[in-house]
Amino acid sequence: MILENEETITNSSDGNILITADSISLSGNLTVQGNDIIFGNEEKISNELDGTVSVTADSFSLSGDLK
């Protein structure tokens, strides 16, 4: 599916939907049914182990209070 400004939504392989755009905005809640979120530079947020969320990166920084 080619959208108005050349962004695309494709389903070229079974079980995968690819959305191609410079930026994607969502409103509402986002639920991830799988265990991993992998970013463009291969850093990862994972929930492979029940009850544990792990962040894989060479460097990790936070701002604000952790509670």
C-alpha positions as CSV (number, residue, x, y, z in Angstrom):
1,M,0.0,0.0,0.0
2,I,1.5,3.3,-1.0
3,L,0.2,6.3,0.9
4,E,-0.2,9.9,-0.1
5,N,3.4,11.0,0.5
6,E,5.1,7.8,-0.7
7,E,5.2,6.1,2.7
8,T,4.4,2.4,2.4
9,I,2.8,-0.4,4.3
10,T,3.8,-3.9,3.0
11,N,3.3,-7.5,4.0
12,S,5.9,-9.2,1.7
13,S,6.7,-12.0,4.2
14,D,4.3,-14.1,6.3
15,G,3.9,-12.7,9.8
16,N,5.6,-9.4,9.1
17,I,4.2,-5.9,8.4
18,L,6.7,-3.3,7.3
19,I,5.8,0.4,7.7
20,T,8.3,2.7,5.9
21,A,8.3,6.4,6.9
22,D,10.8,8.9,8.2
23,S,8.7,9.3,11.4
24,I,5.7,7.3,12.8
25,S,3.4,8.8,15.5
26,L,0.9,6.7,17.5
27,S,-1.9,7.9,19.7
28,G,-3.2,5.9,22.6
29,N,-1.4,2.9,24.2
30,L,1.1,0.7,22.6
31,T,1.1,-3.0,23.5
32,V,4.0,-5.2,22.4
33,Q,3.0,-8.8,22.2
34,G,6.6,-10.1,21.5
35,N,9.5,-9.8,23.9
36,D,11.9,-7.4,22.1
37,I,12.1,-3.8,20.8
38,I,15.2,-3.5,18.7
39,F,16.4,0.0,17.7
40,G,18.2,1.1,14.5
41,N,21.7,0.8,16.1
42,E,20.9,-2.7,17.5
43,E,20.3,-1.6,21.1
44,K,17.5,-3.6,22.6
45,I,14.8,-3.5,25.3
46,S,13.8,-7.1,26.1
47,N,11.3,-8.9,28.3
48,E,12.5,-12.4,27.4
49,L,12.6,-13.4,31.1
50,D,9.2,-13.0,32.8
51,G,9.4,-10.3,35.5
52,T,12.6,-8.8,34.1
53,V,13.1,-6.0,31.6
54,S,16.7,-5.7,30.2
55,V,18.3,-3.0,28.2
56,T,21.2,-4.0,26.0
57,A,23.5,-1.1,24.9
58,D,27.1,0.0,25.2
59,S,26.0,3.0,27.2
60,F,22.8,3.8,29.1
61,S,21.6,7.1,30.5
62,L,18.5,8.2,32.4
63,S,17.1,11.6,33.4
64,G,14.8,12.3,36.3
65,D,14.1,10.2,39.3
66,L,14.0,6.4,39.2
67,K,11.3,5.0,41.5
